[in-house]
């Protein structure tokens, strides 16, 4: 028996031990929502390399050793889009071992809300492109399990819209009642009875009427803002 043959059982043993103690990688991915001219949209980046090159995905990346999940989500989102979001919420953990063809990667998904799509900077470095896509109907084929992630995030947003003031994070500090109505209609995917909607919102005391109006080519419109810029649980609709 030569030295290579003698060492073979030990090498295979080391491989078994190494495989035994390997662990999945942990990533964070963030679904960013914005209301753009009456349409709910989400931001996607296009993968530049790897087996899923050319596919679109949500901004994200691996968690660093010693890093908190929320910090990792904010870091990856800022490095990709330049965003520092006022609202960032952990959604769900996606752990199918086959979700990433390169390795076993567990992804913790987040939802971020902004009110101005122009705040997003073009992606640099590891991504080929970035862009806004209307949801739920106009998303391109997504990488990994990000189609499930998109559905989960939209479901969470719809749910929280009817029992919290989360709409405050999708609107500027001052807005018209029509803009608020358009936001609810776009997210819920249905038209609203404008008279009943106004009565319900006013009765809840969520808004304050501002002493200024928005002037334009039509009749001046009253402006409102939310009483609280932190999350408030209420029975909305």
ABEGO torsion letter per residue (X at the ends): XBAAAAAAAAAAAAAAAAAAABBBBBBBBBBBBBBBGGBBBBBBBBBABEAABGBBBBBEEBBBBGBBAAAAAAAAAAAAAGBBBABBBBABBBABAAABAABBBBBBBBBBBBABAAABBBBBEABABBBBBBOAAABBBBBEAAAAAAAAAAAAAAAAAAABAAAAAABBABBBAAAAAAAAAAAAGBBBBAAAAAAAAAAAGABBBBABBBBBABBBBBBBBBABABBBBBBAX
